[in-house]
Amino acid sequence: MNVRTDKLNSEFKRLIAEILTKKVKDPRITEMFTVLDVQCDRELSSAKVFISVYSTDPEKAVQTFLALRDNEAIVRREVSKTMHIRKVPEFRFILDTSLAYGQKIDELLNELGKKDGNS
């Protein structure tokens, strides 16, 4: 990646998070979420937007993510209104489950630690 792409990724990340929280009004978005990262390709034709949804209810988390994904076109339109660049990429939202995976690993390690302490 080059410096320009890194700067654009950072700006897209900030802007997408702002648009999703302030401008997208979808009743299916009930859970807290975070835009973790944006990765544009070199040509700025597409960008992966990694989103993490925080919820104790897996079904609500999925519904929130699907609602966010259904608003990709609105986000792109809003980004193009705000940023003055020649080409705004197609955004593709991707559910990032690495935090949940990490939490699960921590729980398993804690369980193993408890078992070793009892032996």
N, C-alpha and C positions, 0 to 999 in steps of 0.2 A: 504494500500500500504506500501511497505517497502522502505527503503532508496535506495537500489539498483534500484528498479523499478522507483522511483522518478528521480534518476540521469539519467537513460536511457531515460525516457520520455523527460526530459529537453534536452538531447543531440540529440534525434531523432527530436525534434521540431526545434532546431537550424539547424541541418543538412538537414532536409526536406525543410525548407525555402530556404536554400542556393542552394540546387539542383534544386528546382522549378524555382528560379530566374536566376540561372547561366547556368544550363545544359539542361533544358527542353526547346526546341525550337519548340513551337507549335503556328502557326499563329492565332489560335482561342483565345489565351490568350492575350486579349487586355486591360483588366482592372486591377487595382491595387488589390492585395490580401494580406492577412496575415494568417500565420499559428498561430492560437490562442492557441492550446493545443494538446497534444498527450497523449492518455491514453492506455497503454498496459495492457493486461491481465497478470495474474501471470506467466503463462507458456511461455510467449512471443510468442504465436502462432498468435495473432492478435492484432492490435492497431487501435484505432479510432483516426483519424487526423481531428481536427476541423478547418475549413477554413472559413474566412470571405472575401467576395468580395465587394469592394467599387466601386460603379458605380451609375450614375444618370439614366442609361438605364438598366432596369431590364432584357431585352433580352440579352444584352452584358454580364451582370453579370452571367446569367445562362450559356451562351456559354463558358465563362472563367472557371466557375466551372466544367463544363462537360469536358473541355479540361484537366484540372488538374486531374480530376478523371480518365480519360483515360490513364494518365501517371503513375498510381500507381505502375505498375510493373517495370517501368524504375526507379522510385524513390527507390523501394526496392532493385533493383540490385545495384544502386549507393551507397546506405547505406551499403550494404553488402561488397562492395569493400573498403569503407572507414573505417567502424568500425570493429574491430577485436573481434567479439562475435560469439559464437557458432551458435546461432539461431537469424535470423532477422525476425520479425513478418510480417505477411501480413498486409499491410496498407489499411484501408478503409477510404476514404475521406468523410467527412460529412460537409455539408454546414451549417455554424452557422449564424443564422439570428438574434441573440440576440441584436446585435448593432442596426440593423434597427428597431427591435421591440422597443427597448429603446428610439430611436429617435422619433418614432411614439407616444409613451406614453408622451414624453416631449412636443411634438406639441399639443396633446390633452389637457394636463394640462395647457399649455400656453393659449390655446383658452378659457378654462374654467376660468382662471384667468382674462382674458380680459372681459369676459361676466360679472363676478362678480364685476369688477371695474366700469362697466357702469351702474349697477343697482342703 
